Amino acid sequence: MTEGSTPSELTNAAWETLLGAHESFQSGASPAYDEIFNEVSGRICESGSVGKTDIGALLFWKRLRADTRWVRDLMAVSDEEVRLVTTKAVVAVNDTSLDVRAAASRGRSALSALPGFARGDALASALLAAAAPERMAVYDRRAQKGLEKLGLSLSAARGRYGRYMGIIGNLKNIAKHRGHAWSARDVDLALYWLGGRE
């Protein structure tokens, strides 16, 4: 299937694979799995920005390494400056005048001004999903593998997160068409679970 394919192009077998992954995640994951994510999301909703403390919490939640140069560089930026940048991203992903794909692209672009956010979408997508949990989804290498297992293509070219959110929207529509009211988070968790299977 080509990048940006329409919902009707997902095969029945691929849908059953995704549905099975979603059900497996629901039955196999701890109810506490998203506690940090939800707590950070609540703080972002109240403040309208993301500070270094919340970035650190999401880094821990994503189980990413913190002993890297970009973390040292980010720590040298004032929290006030970080919040000025992240406010733009929070506003973008919550802008309902934009479709989800455009909002995702705009939010992701805003974050690129911060150390550690110029490349890669794992932590950036976690931040954006926490900022707009009803609209955005988390992207990581396991979600990428999940897409590939469904026969869906997503290149690493610039703008990947916006394209990913287009695919997430298509998968949400497929789920809805098949009687499942999935959020973007439901889709990304199913992809994550699927991508972790060997």
Contacts in CASP RR format, 6 or more apart in sequence:
PFRMAT RR
TARGET T0000
AUTHOR 0000-0000-0000
METHOD contacts of the structure
MODEL  1
MTEGSTPSELTNAAWETLLGAHESFQSGASPAYDEIFNEVSGRICESGSV
GKTDIGALLFWKRLRADTRWVRDLMAVSDEEVRLVTTKAVVAVNDTSLDV
RAAASRGRSALSALPGFARGDALASALLAAAAPERMAVYDRRAQKGLEKL
GLSLSAARGRYGRYMGIIGNLKNIAKHRGHAWSARDVDLALYWLGGRE
1 9 0 8 1.000
1 10 0 8 1.000
1 150 0 8 1.000
1 151 0 8 1.000
1 152 0 8 1.000
1 153 0 8 1.000
2 153 0 8 1.000
3 152 0 8 1.000
3 153 0 8 1.000
3 154 0 8 1.000
3 155 0 8 1.000
3 163 0 8 1.000
3 167 0 8 1.000
4 163 0 8 1.000
4 166 0 8 1.000
4 167 0 8 1.000
4 170 0 8 1.000
5 152 0 8 1.000
5 167 0 8 1.000
5 170 0 8 1.000
6 170 0 8 1.000
7 170 0 8 1.000
7 171 0 8 1.000
7 173 0 8 1.000
7 174 0 8 1.000
7 177 0 8 1.000
10 18 0 8 1.000
10 150 0 8 1.000
10 152 0 8 1.000
10 170 0 8 1.000
10 171 0 8 1.000
10 174 0 8 1.000
14 150 0 8 1.000
14 151 0 8 1.000
15 174 0 8 1.000
15 178 0 8 1.000
17 149 0 8 1.000
17 150 0 8 1.000
17 194 0 8 1.000
18 150 0 8 1.000
18 171 0 8 1.000
18 187 0 8 1.000
18 190 0 8 1.000
18 191 0 8 1.000
18 194 0 8 1.000
19 175 0 8 1.000
19 178 0 8 1.000
19 180 0 8 1.000
19 190 0 8 1.000
20 190 0 8 1.000
21 146 0 8 1.000
21 190 0 8 1.000
21 191 0 8 1.000
21 193 0 8 1.000
21 194 0 8 1.000
21 195 0 8 1.000
21 197 0 8 1.000
22 182 0 8 1.000
22 186 0 8 1.000
22 189 0 8 1.000
22 190 0 8 1.000
22 193 0 8 1.000
24 193 0 8 1.000
25 189 0 8 1.000
25 190 0 8 1.000
25 192 0 8 1.000
25 193 0 8 1.000
29 189 0 8 1.000
29 193 0 8 1.000
36 57 0 8 1.000
36 58 0 8 1.000
36 60 0 8 1.000
36 61 0 8 1.000
37 58 0 8 1.000
37 61 0 8 1.000
37 126 0 8 1.000
37 129 0 8 1.000
37 130 0 8 1.000
38 133 0 8 1.000
39 57 0 8 1.000
40 50 0 8 1.000
40 54 0 8 1.000
40 57 0 8 1.000
40 58 0 8 1.000
40 61 0 8 1.000
40 130 0 8 1.000
41 129 0 8 1.000
41 130 0 8 1.000
41 131 0 8 1.000
41 133 0 8 1.000
42 130 0 8 1.000
43 54 0 8 1.000
44 50 0 8 1.000
44 54 0 8 1.000
44 90 0 8 1.000
44 130 0 8 1.000
44 131 0 8 1.000
47 83 0 8 1.000
48 87 0 8 1.000
48 90 0 8 1.000
48 91 0 8 1.000
48 131 0 8 1.000
49 83 0 8 1.000
49 84 0 8 1.000
49 86 0 8 1.000
49 87 0 8 1.000
49 90 0 8 1.000
50 82 0 8 1.000
50 83 0 8 1.000
50 86 0 8 1.000
50 89 0 8 1.000
50 90 0 8 1.000
50 127 0 8 1.000
50 130 0 8 1.000
50 131 0 8 1.000
51 79 0 8 1.000
51 82 0 8 1.000
51 83 0 8 1.000
51 86 0 8 1.000
52 74 0 8 1.000
52 75 0 8 1.000
52 77 0 8 1.000
52 79 0 8 1.000
52 82 0 8 1.000
53 79 0 8 1.000
54 127 0 8 1.000
54 130 0 8 1.000
55 74 0 8 1.000
55 82 0 8 1.000
55 123 0 8 1.000
55 127 0 8 1.000
56 66 0 8 1.000
58 123 0 8 1.000
58 126 0 8 1.000
58 127 0 8 1.000
58 130 0 8 1.000
59 66 0 8 1.000
59 71 0 8 1.000
59 123 0 8 1.000
60 66 0 8 1.000
61 126 0 8 1.000
62 122 0 8 1.000
62 123 0 8 1.000
62 126 0 8 1.000
62 138 0 8 1.000
62 140 0 8 1.000
64 122 0 8 1.000
64 123 0 8 1.000
70 115 0 8 1.000
70 116 0 8 1.000
71 116 0 8 1.000
73 115 0 8 1.000
73 116 0 8 1.000
74 82 0 8 1.000
74 114 0 8 1.000
74 115 0 8 1.000
74 116 0 8 1.000
76 115 0 8 1.000
77 114 0 8 1.000
77 115 0 8 1.000
82 114 0 8 1.000
85 110 0 8 1.000
85 111 0 8 1.000
85 113 0 8 1.000
85 114 0 8 1.000
86 110 0 8 1.000
86 111 0 8 1.000
86 114 0 8 1.000
86 127 0 8 1.000
86 131 0 8 1.000
88 107 0 8 1.000
88 110 0 8 1.000
89 107 0 8 1.000
89 108 0 8 1.000
89 110 0 8 1.000
89 111 0 8 1.000
89 127 0 8 1.000
89 128 0 8 1.000
89 131 0 8 1.000
90 131 0 8 1.000
90 132 0 8 1.000
92 98 0 8 1.000
92 103 0 8 1.000
92 106 0 8 1.000
92 107 0 8 1.000
92 109 0 8 1.000
92 110 0 8 1.000
93 103 0 8 1.000
93 104 0 8 1.000
93 106 0 8 1.000
93 107 0 8 1.000
93 128 0 8 1.000
93 131 0 8 1.000
93 132 0 8 1.000
93 135 0 8 1.000
93 136 0 8 1.000
94 103 0 8 1.000
94 131 0 8 1.000
94 132 0 8 1.000
94 135 0 8 1.000
95 103 0 8 1.000
95 106 0 8 1.000
98 106 0 8 1.000
100 135 0 8 1.000
100 136 0 8 1.000
100 165 0 8 1.000
100 166 0 8 1.000
100 168 0 8 1.000
100 169 0 8 1.000
100 184 0 8 1.000
101 162 0 8 1.000
101 163 0 8 1.000
101 165 0 8 1.000
101 166 0 8 1.000
102 162 0 8 1.000
103 132 0 8 1.000
103 135 0 8 1.000
103 136 0 8 1.000
103 165 0 8 1.000
104 128 0 8 1.000
104 136 0 8 1.000
104 161 0 8 1.000
104 162 0 8 1.000
104 164 0 8 1.000
104 165 0 8 1.000
104 166 0 8 1.000
105 159 0 8 1.000
105 161 0 8 1.000
105 162 0 8 1.000
105 165 0 8 1.000
107 128 0 8 1.000
108 121 0 8 1.000
108 124 0 8 1.000
108 125 0 8 1.000
108 128 0 8 1.000
108 159 0 8 1.000
108 161 0 8 1.000
108 162 0 8 1.000
111 117 0 8 1.000
111 124 0 8 1.000
111 127 0 8 1.000
111 128 0 8 1.000
112 118 0 8 1.000
116 123 0 8 1.000
117 123 0 8 1.000
117 124 0 8 1.000
120 160 0 8 1.000
121 139 0 8 1.000
121 140 0 8 1.000
121 160 0 8 1.000
121 161 0 8 1.000
121 164 0 8 1.000
122 138 0 8 1.000
122 139 0 8 1.000
122 140 0 8 1.000
122 141 0 8 1.000
124 161 0 8 1.000
125 136 0 8 1.000
125 137 0 8 1.000
125 138 0 8 1.000
125 139 0 8 1.000
125 140 0 8 1.000
125 161 0 8 1.000
125 164 0 8 1.000
126 138 0 8 1.000
128 136 0 8 1.000
128 161 0 8 1.000
129 136 0 8 1.000
129 137 0 8 1.000
129 138 0 8 1.000
129 184 0 8 1.000
129 185 0 8 1.000
129 188 0 8 1.000
133 183 0 8 1.000
133 185 0 8 1.000
134 183 0 8 1.000
134 184 0 8 1.000
135 184 0 8 1.000
136 165 0 8 1.000
136 184 0 8 1.000
137 143 0 8 1.000
137 164 0 8 1.000
137 165 0 8 1.000
137 168 0 8 1.000
137 184 0 8 1.000
137 185 0 8 1.000
137 187 0 8 1.000
137 188 0 8 1.000
138 185 0 8 1.000
138 188 0 8 1.000
138 192 0 8 1.000
139 160 0 8 1.000
139 161 0 8 1.000
139 164 0 8 1.000
139 188 0 8 1.000
140 192 0 8 1.000
142 191 0 8 1.000
142 192 0 8 1.000
142 193 0 8 1.000
142 195 0 8 1.000
142 196 0 8 1.000
143 164 0 8 1.000
143 188 0 8 1.000
143 191 0 8 1.000
143 192 0 8 1.000
143 195 0 8 1.000
144 154 0 8 1.000
144 195 0 8 1.000
145 194 0 8 1.000
145 195 0 8 1.000
145 196 0 8 1.000
146 191 0 8 1.000
146 192 0 8 1.000
146 194 0 8 1.000
146 195 0 8 1.000
146 196 0 8 1.000
147 153 0 8 1.000
147 154 0 8 1.000
147 167 0 8 1.000
147 191 0 8 1.000
149 194 0 8 1.000
149 195 0 8 1.000
149 197 0 8 1.000
150 194 0 8 1.000
152 167 0 8 1.000
154 160 0 8 1.000
154 163 0 8 1.000
154 164 0 8 1.000
154 167 0 8 1.000
155 163 0 8 1.000
165 184 0 8 1.000
168 184 0 8 1.000
168 187 0 8 1.000
168 188 0 8 1.000
169 184 0 8 1.000
169 187 0 8 1.000
171 182 0 8 1.000
171 187 0 8 1.000
172 182 0 8 1.000
172 183 0 8 1.000
172 184 0 8 1.000
172 186 0 8 1.000
172 187 0 8 1.000
175 181 0 8 1.000
175 182 0 8 1.000
175 186 0 8 1.000
175 187 0 8 1.000
176 182 0 8 1.000
182 190 0 8 1.000
END
